Amino acid sequence: MMRKINKILAMLVITITCNSCDEIIYVPNITEETVTIIAPTNAVSVSAGNVNFNWEIVDEATEYQLQIATPNFAQASQIVEEQLTTTTSFDVELVANEYEWRVRAINSAYETAYTTHSLTVE
């Protein structure tokens, strides 16, 4: 008798829950996508001052996380910039030094791996 009551209660909960199923939102899995960097290209030298970082759109991403480290992420003496942005470009003032920068795409449930490039600011 108790099992029958439990089954009925479970079905009732499922029925009540499914009445709000139209509120379920599908979030695409972007973990296999790759952020393609446009500029600065890998191992490039740029002049000190304002540096513009650009990458291509990742479908279904809602924002991007950009990080800049010196001299690189493996041996970072400093993370000089970390930003979340909804655009595919970012400007930052950099002084002469060796840097590594990386960007990844994010949505409400998933994120891509970072794409990383190095650059020298002279």
N, C-alpha and C positions, 0 to 999 in steps of 0.2 A: 504494500500500500504506500509506504514512504517513497519507494522508487518512482511510483507513478506520479505522486505529488511533485517530486523533484523534477521529473521530465516535463510536467505541465508548467511548472514555474520557469524552467529553462526555456521552453518554447515561448512563454509569455515575455520573458526578458528579450529574447531574440526578436520577437514581433515588435515590441516597443522600440528596440534599438534600430531595427530596419526602417521604422517610420521616419527616422532622421537620416537615412542613408544618403539622401540627396545633398547632405552637407559634407560628405566625404570628398576630400580634394585629392586628386592624383598629382603627385610630384614626380616629374621625370628624373630618372637616375642618370646623372651626368658624369659619374665616376670614370667612365671609359673615354670621355672626351679629353682633348688636349687644347690648351690655350696656345695659340700661335702668336709669337711675338713679331711685331713689325719693326720697331726701333726702340732703343738702340740695338743694333744687331750684336751678336756675340763677339766678344773680344775687340770691340771697337774703341777708338780714342775720340773723346769729345772735349770741347773747350769748357773750362770752368765757368760756372754761372747757371743759368736756367737750363735744365735738361728735361726734355719732353719724352715720356715713356708711352708707347702705343702698342696695342695688341688687338687681335681680331675678336669679334663677338663669338661667344659660345651660346648656341641655341639653348634655351630654357634656363640660362643662368640669370640670376637677378642682381648679383653684385660680384665684384672682384676684390680679392685681397692682394695688395701690392706690398712687398717688403724690399728694403734696400739695406745691405750690410757692408761693412768695410772690415778687412779686405775681402772676406767671403763668408759664407754661412758656416762652413766647417770650422773656421777659426775666427769667428766674428769678434772683433774688439769692440764693435758698436753696431747696433741696429739703428741706422740713421733715419729711417722712415718706415712707418707701417700705417697703411690706410685701407679702409674699405670704401669702395666707390661703385657707383652704378654705371659709370661711363667706361670707355675703353682707352682712356688716356689720362695721364697725370703729369703735372709739372712740379719740379722741385729744384731748389737751388743747391748745387753741389760744389764743394771746393776740390782742389786738386788732390787726388787719391785714387787708390784701387777700390773698386766696388763690385759687388755681385747683386743682381736684382732678380726677383722672382714674382710671379703672379699666378693666381689660381682662380677658377670660376666657382661660384657658390650659388646654390638655391636653398630653399627652406629645409631641405632634407639631405642634400648631397653636396660634395665638393670634388673638384678634379685634383689631380696631383699638381704640384707647382711646376711651372716651366721656368728654368733658370738661365740667365745669361750674365756674363761678366762685362765690365767696361772700365776704362781708365779715363779719369778726368784730369786734363792737363792745364 
